[in-house]
Amino acid sequence: MKEFFFGFVYPIKSIGFYLKHPKLVLYSIVPLIINIIIYGTIFIISYNYLTDFSSKITGSGIVDAAWWQELLNILLLIVFFLLVLVICYLAFVTIGNLVTAPFNENISRYTEMIITNKEIEYNVGFWKDAYLSVKAEGLKIIFYLSILIPIFLLNLLPVIGSVLSTSLGILFSFFFNALDFLDYPMTRKFFTLRKKINTVTSRKMLSMGFGCCVFFMMFVPVINVLLKPVCVSAGTALFFEKKYISNN
């Protein structure tokens, strides 16, 4: 449990580390703008569509709508708002990561230089670096969906389906967020996806604690956009501080 707690508070502690290094903040400007555009667009489109849909099916949009129609509309809006958060989260950890991968790589690389106090021997060139970063994100997305879709289908089971699906979905999200943000230094070392997964699971409680905190950070609007670069830096720092690589 000590490892879980250490991993959980690590992203929070990393905010101070991140702000102490202006170059990390500078590297974050472009991905920050991209993430604002992606998240904002998906949020606005999804929310507007669902609010219009709610108004139509409850009839609350008419002039002489009954009180129960207004109440039903409010309840549906709450449900739809939570649904929008889920949609935005899924888009944020897939589309957002894919598009910003090369920029997040710069944040991770500079963090590694600070933590290890060494120059990084990784001279693959800008375009190959971008290709490797995007390829790594693409493989993770395929892995993510290949697990998430079967978990979602558990909802079809009677009685326990929804509880089982929700529980497994949350636990898998903890794991995937750990994999996602610990990934950058592993990609630079040309780890296969299988080796990345084995590396993350070699410190199960530490990884799950870290992934748990990151999950909540990535789920909350505005906070997720602002703290995503911090999580990239935190994942790299944790990877070297806790010597994940020595376990493989």
MOHUZI-V695594 format. One record per residue. N is the residue number from 1. PHI is phi in whole degrees, -180 to 180 (999 if undefined). PSI is psi in degrees with one decimal (NA if undefined). OMEGA is omega in degrees with one decimal (* if undefined). Layout:
BEGIN
n=N phi=PHI psi=PSI omega=OMEGA
n=N phi=PHI psi=PSI omega=OMEGA
END
This chain:
BEGIN
n=1 phi=999 psi=-29.4 omega=178.1
n=2 phi=-62 psi=-41.2 omega=178.4
n=3 phi=-64 psi=-41.5 omega=179.5
n=4 phi=-60 psi=-46.6 omega=-178.6
n=5 phi=-65 psi=-40.5 omega=178.2
n=6 phi=-60 psi=-46.2 omega=178.9
n=7 phi=-65 psi=-36.5 omega=-177.6
n=8 phi=-66 psi=-43.5 omega=-176.2
n=9 phi=-83 psi=-10.9 omega=-174.6
n=10 phi=-60 psi=-46.7 omega=178.0
n=11 phi=-61 psi=-34.1 omega=179.7
n=12 phi=-68 psi=-44.8 omega=178.0
n=13 phi=-64 psi=-29.4 omega=-176.1
n=14 phi=-71 psi=-14.5 omega=177.8
n=15 phi=-60 psi=-43.5 omega=178.4
n=16 phi=-63 psi=-44.3 omega=177.7
n=17 phi=-59 psi=-45.0 omega=-178.5
n=18 phi=-61 psi=-46.3 omega=-176.7
n=19 phi=-72 psi=-19.8 omega=178.7
n=20 phi=-76 psi=-13.1 omega=-176.4
n=21 phi=-120 psi=95.4 omega=-176.5
n=22 phi=-55 psi=-29.8 omega=-179.0
n=23 phi=-67 psi=-33.4 omega=175.8
n=24 phi=-64 psi=-41.7 omega=177.8
n=25 phi=-64 psi=-41.1 omega=179.7
n=26 phi=-63 psi=-43.7 omega=178.2
n=27 phi=-64 psi=-19.7 omega=-175.2
n=28 phi=-87 psi=-12.5 omega=-172.9
n=29 phi=-61 psi=-50.1 omega=-177.6
n=30 phi=-64 psi=-51.8 omega=177.9
n=31 phi=-62 psi=-29.8 omega=177.9
n=32 phi=-64 psi=-45.8 omega=179.0
n=33 phi=-64 psi=-44.2 omega=179.6
n=34 phi=-61 psi=-44.5 omega=-179.3
n=35 phi=-66 psi=-36.2 omega=176.6
n=36 phi=-62 psi=-44.0 omega=-179.9
n=37 phi=-64 psi=-47.8 omega=-178.3
n=38 phi=-64 psi=-53.0 omega=-176.4
n=39 phi=-66 psi=-44.9 omega=-178.8
n=40 phi=-61 psi=-43.3 omega=-179.5
n=41 phi=-63 psi=-49.0 omega=-179.2
n=42 phi=-64 psi=-41.4 omega=-178.8
n=43 phi=-64 psi=-48.7 omega=-176.9
n=44 phi=-64 psi=-46.9 omega=-178.9
n=45 phi=-63 psi=-47.5 omega=-178.4
n=46 phi=-64 psi=-46.1 omega=-176.0
n=47 phi=-68 psi=-42.5 omega=179.0
n=48 phi=-63 psi=-41.9 omega=180.0
n=49 phi=-64 psi=-46.2 omega=-176.6
n=50 phi=-71 psi=-33.8 omega=177.2
n=51 phi=-68 psi=-39.2 omega=175.7
n=52 phi=-64 psi=-41.7 omega=179.3
n=53 phi=-62 psi=-42.7 omega=179.1
n=54 phi=-62 psi=-42.9 omega=-179.5
n=55 phi=-63 psi=-37.4 omega=-178.1
n=56 phi=-72 psi=-45.2 omega=-174.7
n=57 phi=-76 psi=-23.6 omega=178.7
n=58 phi=-93 psi=-17.0 omega=-178.4
n=59 phi=75 psi=15.6 omega=-177.8
n=60 phi=-75 psi=-11.4 omega=-178.0
n=61 phi=-80 psi=-12.7 omega=-179.5
n=62 phi=-79 psi=159.5 omega=-174.5
n=63 phi=-63 psi=-44.9 omega=-176.0
n=64 phi=-102 psi=41.0 omega=179.9
n=65 phi=-64 psi=140.1 omega=179.5
n=66 phi=-74 psi=162.3 omega=-177.4
n=67 phi=-63 psi=-36.0 omega=-178.8
n=68 phi=-70 psi=-28.3 omega=176.0
n=69 phi=-69 psi=-40.0 omega=177.7
n=70 phi=-65 psi=-41.5 omega=179.6
n=71 phi=-65 psi=-44.4 omega=178.9
n=72 phi=-62 psi=-38.7 omega=178.7
n=73 phi=-63 psi=-41.7 omega=178.9
n=74 phi=-63 psi=-43.7 omega=179.3
n=75 phi=-63 psi=-41.7 omega=178.5
n=76 phi=-66 psi=-37.2 omega=179.2
n=77 phi=-63 psi=-37.0 omega=177.5
n=78 phi=-65 psi=-45.3 omega=178.6
n=79 phi=-63 psi=-44.8 omega=-178.8
n=80 phi=-67 psi=-33.5 omega=177.6
n=81 phi=-64 psi=-43.0 omega=177.0
n=82 phi=-64 psi=-37.8 omega=177.6
n=83 phi=-64 psi=-40.5 omega=177.8
n=84 phi=-62 psi=-40.1 omega=178.2
n=85 phi=-62 psi=-40.3 omega=178.4
n=86 phi=-66 psi=-45.2 omega=179.0
n=87 phi=-59 psi=-46.5 omega=-179.0
n=88 phi=-66 psi=-37.9 omega=178.1
n=89 phi=-62 psi=-47.4 omega=-179.3
n=90 phi=-62 psi=-41.4 omega=178.3
n=91 phi=-68 psi=-36.5 omega=-176.8
n=92 phi=-66 psi=-39.9 omega=-177.7
n=93 phi=-86 psi=-5.4 omega=177.4
n=94 phi=-111 psi=-72.7 omega=-178.0
n=95 phi=-62 psi=-46.8 omega=-178.4
n=96 phi=-59 psi=-45.9 omega=-179.8
n=97 phi=-66 psi=-37.3 omega=-179.2
n=98 phi=-64 psi=-45.2 omega=-176.8
n=99 phi=-72 psi=-37.9 omega=-174.5
n=100 phi=-95 psi=4.4 omega=-175.7
n=101 phi=-52 psi=-48.3 omega=-179.2
n=102 phi=-63 psi=-33.4 omega=-179.6
n=103 phi=-75 psi=-38.9 omega=176.6
n=104 phi=-64 psi=-31.0 omega=177.2
n=105 phi=-60 psi=-39.9 omega=178.2
n=106 phi=-63 psi=-41.2 omega=178.2
n=107 phi=-62 psi=-46.0 omega=-178.9
n=108 phi=-64 psi=-43.2 omega=-177.4
n=109 phi=-64 psi=-43.1 omega=-179.9
n=110 phi=-67 psi=-36.7 omega=176.3
n=111 phi=-62 psi=-42.4 omega=178.3
n=112 phi=-61 psi=-41.5 omega=179.1
n=113 phi=-61 psi=-38.8 omega=179.7
n=114 phi=-69 psi=-46.9 omega=-175.5
n=115 phi=-67 psi=-44.9 omega=-176.4
n=116 phi=-88 psi=-15.3 omega=-177.5
n=117 phi=58 psi=36.6 omega=179.9
n=118 phi=-135 psi=150.1 omega=171.4
n=119 phi=-73 psi=141.3 omega=-177.5
n=120 phi=-89 psi=125.2 omega=176.6
n=121 phi=-89 psi=88.2 omega=-176.3
n=122 phi=-149 psi=69.9 omega=-174.3
n=123 phi=-100 psi=74.5 omega=-179.1
n=124 phi=-103 psi=-5.2 omega=-178.1
n=125 phi=88 psi=153.9 omega=-174.2
n=126 phi=-61 psi=-48.9 omega=-172.6
n=127 phi=-70 psi=-39.1 omega=177.4
n=128 phi=-68 psi=-37.0 omega=177.3
n=129 phi=-61 psi=-45.5 omega=178.8
n=130 phi=-63 psi=-41.7 omega=179.6
n=131 phi=-62 psi=-45.6 omega=-179.6
n=132 phi=-64 psi=-38.4 omega=179.6
n=133 phi=-65 psi=-46.5 omega=-179.4
n=134 phi=-67 psi=-39.5 omega=178.3
n=135 phi=-62 psi=-43.5 omega=179.2
n=136 phi=-62 psi=-41.9 omega=178.3
n=137 phi=-66 psi=-40.2 omega=179.6
n=138 phi=-61 psi=-43.1 omega=178.7
n=139 phi=-65 psi=-38.2 omega=178.4
n=140 phi=-66 psi=-37.6 omega=178.9
n=141 phi=-64 psi=-43.3 omega=177.8
n=142 phi=-60 psi=-45.2 omega=177.4
n=143 phi=-61 psi=-44.9 omega=-178.8
n=144 phi=-58 psi=-50.0 omega=-178.0
n=145 phi=-69 psi=-34.0 omega=-179.1
n=146 phi=-66 psi=-24.6 omega=176.5
n=147 phi=-94 psi=-41.0 omega=-174.4
n=148 phi=-67 psi=-39.4 omega=-178.0
n=149 phi=-63 psi=-49.4 omega=175.7
n=150 phi=-59 psi=-37.2 omega=177.4
n=151 phi=-63 psi=-42.4 omega=178.9
n=152 phi=-63 psi=-37.3 omega=-178.4
n=153 phi=-68 psi=-15.3 omega=176.2
n=154 phi=-63 psi=-19.7 omega=176.8
n=155 phi=-60 psi=-20.9 omega=-179.4
n=156 phi=-74 psi=-17.8 omega=178.2
n=157 phi=-71 psi=135.9 omega=179.4
n=158 phi=-69 psi=150.9 omega=174.4
n=159 phi=68 psi=-70.3 omega=-172.6
n=160 phi=-94 psi=-5.1 omega=-173.5
n=161 phi=-56 psi=-50.7 omega=-176.4
n=162 phi=-65 psi=-43.2 omega=-180.0
n=163 phi=-64 psi=-44.4 omega=-179.6
n=164 phi=-64 psi=-44.8 omega=-179.3
n=165 phi=-63 psi=-45.0 omega=-179.6
n=166 phi=-64 psi=-45.4 omega=-178.3
n=167 phi=-63 psi=-49.2 omega=-179.8
n=168 phi=-67 psi=-36.5 omega=179.2
n=169 phi=-62 psi=-42.4 omega=179.7
n=170 phi=-68 psi=-45.3 omega=179.6
n=171 phi=-63 psi=-41.8 omega=178.6
n=172 phi=-66 psi=-36.1 omega=177.8
n=173 phi=-64 psi=-37.8 omega=175.3
n=174 phi=-59 psi=-48.8 omega=-179.0
n=175 phi=-63 psi=-45.5 omega=-175.3
n=176 phi=-66 psi=-37.7 omega=177.8
n=177 phi=-65 psi=-36.0 omega=174.8
n=178 phi=-64 psi=-48.5 omega=178.0
n=179 phi=-59 psi=-43.2 omega=-175.5
n=180 phi=-61 psi=-45.5 omega=-174.1
n=181 phi=-94 psi=-12.3 omega=171.0
n=182 phi=-89 psi=-6.2 omega=-169.7
n=183 phi=-71 psi=-35.5 omega=-168.4
n=184 phi=-57 psi=-49.1 omega=177.2
n=185 phi=-65 psi=-29.0 omega=178.5
n=186 phi=-71 psi=-35.3 omega=176.9
n=187 phi=-65 psi=-39.4 omega=178.2
n=188 phi=-66 psi=-23.4 omega=178.3
n=189 phi=-96 psi=8.7 omega=175.4
n=190 phi=60 psi=36.2 omega=174.1
n=191 phi=-68 psi=143.1 omega=170.4
n=192 phi=-75 psi=165.3 omega=178.9
n=193 phi=-61 psi=-40.3 omega=179.2
n=194 phi=-61 psi=-43.5 omega=-179.4
n=195 phi=-68 psi=-34.8 omega=176.7
n=196 phi=-62 psi=-45.5 omega=-180.0
n=197 phi=-63 psi=-43.9 omega=178.9
n=198 phi=-64 psi=-37.2 omega=179.5
n=199 phi=-65 psi=-45.0 omega=-179.9
n=200 phi=-66 psi=-41.3 omega=-178.9
n=201 phi=-76 psi=-11.4 omega=177.8
n=202 phi=-68 psi=-20.9 omega=175.0
n=203 phi=-126 psi=67.8 omega=-169.1
n=204 phi=-55 psi=-55.0 omega=-175.0
n=205 phi=-67 psi=-40.2 omega=177.7
n=206 phi=-62 psi=-46.6 omega=-179.5
n=207 phi=-65 psi=-43.3 omega=-179.0
n=208 phi=-67 psi=-36.3 omega=176.3
n=209 phi=-64 psi=-45.8 omega=177.7
n=210 phi=-62 psi=-48.0 omega=-179.0
n=211 phi=-64 psi=-33.6 omega=178.4
n=212 phi=-63 psi=-49.1 omega=179.9
n=213 phi=-63 psi=-44.5 omega=-179.5
n=214 phi=-63 psi=-38.6 omega=178.9
n=215 phi=-56 psi=-48.2 omega=-179.9
n=216 phi=-67 psi=-35.8 omega=176.7
n=217 phi=-64 psi=-40.8 omega=-177.1
n=218 phi=-78 psi=-14.7 omega=-176.8
n=219 phi=-87 psi=-25.3 omega=-174.4
n=220 phi=-89 psi=123.8 omega=179.4
n=221 phi=-56 psi=148.6 omega=-179.6
n=222 phi=74 psi=-54.3 omega=178.1
n=223 phi=-58 psi=-42.1 omega=-177.3
n=224 phi=-62 psi=-43.1 omega=-178.9
n=225 phi=-66 psi=-43.4 omega=-176.5
n=226 phi=-71 psi=-35.8 omega=-173.3
n=227 phi=-97 psi=-3.5 omega=-180.0
n=228 phi=-60 psi=-45.0 omega=176.2
n=229 phi=-61 psi=-34.5 omega=176.9
n=230 phi=-62 psi=-41.2 omega=-179.9
n=231 phi=-67 psi=-35.9 omega=175.7
n=232 phi=-61 psi=-47.9 omega=178.7
n=233 phi=-64 psi=-42.2 omega=-179.1
n=234 phi=-63 psi=-41.7 omega=179.9
n=235 phi=-62 psi=-42.0 omega=178.8
n=236 phi=-67 psi=-44.6 omega=179.8
n=237 phi=-62 psi=-42.3 omega=179.4
n=238 phi=-64 psi=-39.7 omega=-179.3
n=239 phi=-56 psi=-43.9 omega=-177.8
n=240 phi=-86 psi=-36.0 omega=-179.6
n=241 phi=-64 psi=-41.0 omega=-178.8
n=242 phi=-95 psi=6.7 omega=173.1
n=243 phi=51 psi=53.5 omega=176.5
n=244 phi=-57 psi=-37.9 omega=-173.3
n=245 phi=-67 psi=-25.8 omega=-179.1
n=246 phi=-73 psi=-13.1 omega=-179.6
n=247 phi=-88 psi=1.0 omega=-176.4
n=248 phi=-130 psi=NA omega=*
END
